[in-house]
Amino acid sequence: MEIVARPLFPTLVWTTLFDDRELFNKEMLRLAYWLQEQDPAGVKKTNESGWQSRNNIQDIAEFQAINERILTVARTVAESQHFHPELKFELEAWVNISTPGASNAVHIHPNCHLSGVYYIQIPPNCGSIYFRDPRIMSLMLRPAITEETVFTANEARMLPEAGRMYMFPSWLEHGVEVNNSDQDRVGISFNVHIAPPVKG
């Protein structure tokens, strides 16, 4: 007897690794600490310790290169999913500097469509990004298991990589584990709002 499993309604996380990441990240790291110097207090949102900038680097000329890359990836993702070709993409982005011991609590990003993070500096043992199963009904009755599978797991972890961008639906719950290294974990997080095409 053959039993075939068909995945229905998958939750996608898109990733891409930039070829020029070594030189690019060197400049991005410099800009991240430069921005922190301008506003040492930063803001407190999902970050537990560490430092987070205001959500305005899309308006700072020095960050134009990363802003353009985020929007390019978002448009490519949208095209792959057959979004309307005349949609307007609006970006907001910010820097996260997670010092040793810092983490990001589980959260979603409301009022946007795509969210994600680009990792600039990832020391060993600095923690994974993780995602929670959005299917709340799956928690209703869970059988005992001997080993997790993609069907039974209610969380999925991805080990960050410097130079890699992760993009996912903004409604997907996610967080970042505690930075157990002795260096900062540095990344740029973002939201992309997709507006309907302008009617003539």
KABEL-V324479 format. One record per residue. N is the residue number from 0. RES is the residue in one small letter. SS is DSSP state (@ for helix, = for strand, . for the rest). PHI is phi as a letter, one per 20 degrees, with the letter a starting at -180 (999 if undefined). OMEGA is omega as a letter, one per 20 degrees, with the letter a starting at -180 (999 if undefined). Layout:
# KABEL-V324479
<<N:RES:SS:PHI:OMEGA> <N:RES:SS:PHI:OMEGA>>
This chain:
# KABEL-V324479
<<0:m:.:999:r> <1:e:.:d:r> <2:i:.:d:a> <3:v:.:d:r> <4:a:.:e:r> <5:r:.:d:r> <6:p:.:f:r> <7:l:.:d:r> <8:f:.:l:a> <9:p:.:f:r> <10:t:.:e:a> <11:l:.:d:r> <12:v:=:c:a> <13:w:=:e:r> <14:t:=:c:r> <15:t:=:b:a> <16:l:=:d:a> <17:f:.:f:a> <18:d:.:f:a> <19:d:.:e:a> <20:r:@:g:a> <21:e:@:f:r> <22:l:@:f:a> <23:f:@:f:a> <24:n:@:f:r> <25:k:@:f:r> <26:e:@:f:r> <27:m:@:f:r> <28:l:@:f:r> <29:r:@:f:a> <30:l:@:f:r> <31:a:@:f:a> <32:y:@:f:r> <33:w:@:f:r> <34:l:@:f:r> <35:q:@:f:r> <36:e:@:f:a> <37:q:@:f:a> <38:d:.:b:a> <39:p:.:g:a> <40:a:.:f:a> <41:g:.:l:r> <42:v:.:c:r> <43:k:.:d:r> <44:k:.:c:r> <45:t:.:e:a> <46:n:=:f:r> <47:e:=:e:a> <48:s:.:m:a> <49:g:.:m:a> <50:w:=:c:r> <51:q:=:c:r> <52:s:.:f:r> <53:r:.:f:a> <54:n:.:e:a> <55:n:.:c:a> <56:i:@:f:r> <57:q:@:f:a> <58:d:@:d:a> <59:i:.:d:a> <60:a:@:g:a> <61:e:@:f:a> <62:f:@:e:a> <63:q:@:g:a> <64:a:@:f:a> <65:i:@:f:r> <66:n:@:g:r> <67:e:@:f:r> <68:r:@:f:r> <69:i:@:f:a> <70:l:@:f:r> <71:t:@:f:r> <72:v:@:f:a> <73:a:@:f:r> <74:r:@:f:r> <75:t:@:f:r> <76:v:@:f:a> <77:a:@:g:r> <78:e:@:f:a> <79:s:@:f:a> <80:q:.:d:r> <81:h:.:m:r> <82:f:.:f:r> <83:h:.:g:a> <84:p:.:f:a> <85:e:.:d:r> <86:l:.:f:r> <87:k:=:d:a> <88:f:=:d:a> <89:e:=:d:a> <90:l:=:d:r> <91:e:=:c:a> <92:a:=:b:a> <93:w:=:b:a> <94:v:=:e:r> <95:n:=:d:r> <96:i:=:d:a> <97:s:=:e:r> <98:t:.:f:r> <99:p:.:g:a> <100:g:.:n:a> <101:a:.:e:r> <102:s:=:b:r> <103:n:=:c:a> <104:a:=:f:r> <105:v:=:f:a> <106:h:=:a:r> <107:i:.:c:r> <108:h:.:d:a> <109:p:.:f:r> <110:n:.:m:r> <111:c:.:b:a> <112:h:.:d:r> <113:l:=:c:r> <114:s:=:c:r> <115:g:=:r:a> <116:v:=:b:r> <117:y:=:d:a> <118:y:=:e:a> <119:i:=:d:a> <120:q:=:c:a> <121:i:.:c:r> <122:p:.:f:r> <123:p:.:g:r> <124:n:.:m:a> <125:c:.:e:r> <126:g:.:n:a> <127:s:=:d:r> <128:i:=:e:a> <129:y:=:c:a> <130:f:=:c:r> <131:r:=:d:r> <132:d:.:g:a> <133:p:.:f:a> <134:r:.:e:a> <135:i:@:g:a> <136:m:@:f:a> <137:s:@:f:r> <138:l:@:e:a> <139:m:.:g:a> <140:l:.:b:a> <141:r:.:d:r> <142:p:.:f:r> <143:a:.:f:a> <144:i:.:c:r> <145:t:.:d:a> <146:e:.:b:r> <147:e:.:f:r> <148:t:.:c:r> <149:v:.:f:r> <150:f:.:e:a> <151:t:.:e:a> <152:a:.:f:r> <153:n:.:d:r> <154:e:=:c:r> <155:a:=:c:a> <156:r:=:d:r> <157:m:=:c:r> <158:l:=:f:a> <159:p:.:f:r> <160:e:.:c:r> <161:a:.:f:a> <162:g:.:n:r> <163:r:=:d:r> <164:m:=:d:r> <165:y:=:d:a> <166:m:=:c:a> <167:f:=:b:r> <168:p:=:f:a> <169:s:.:f:r> <170:w:.:e:a> <171:l:.:f:r> <172:e:.:f:a> <173:h:=:b:r> <174:g:=:b:r> <175:v:=:c:a> <176:e:.:f:r> <177:v:.:f:r> <178:n:.:f:a> <179:n:.:e:r> <180:s:.:e:r> <181:d:.:d:r> <182:q:.:c:r> <183:d:.:f:r> <184:r:=:e:a> <185:v:=:c:r> <186:g:=:b:r> <187:i:=:d:r> <188:s:=:e:a> <189:f:=:b:r> <190:n:=:c:r> <191:v:=:c:r> <192:h:=:e:a> <193:i:=:d:a> <194:a:=:e:r> <195:p:.:f:r> <196:p:.:f:r> <197:v:.:f:r> <198:k:.:e:a> <199:g:.:f:999>>
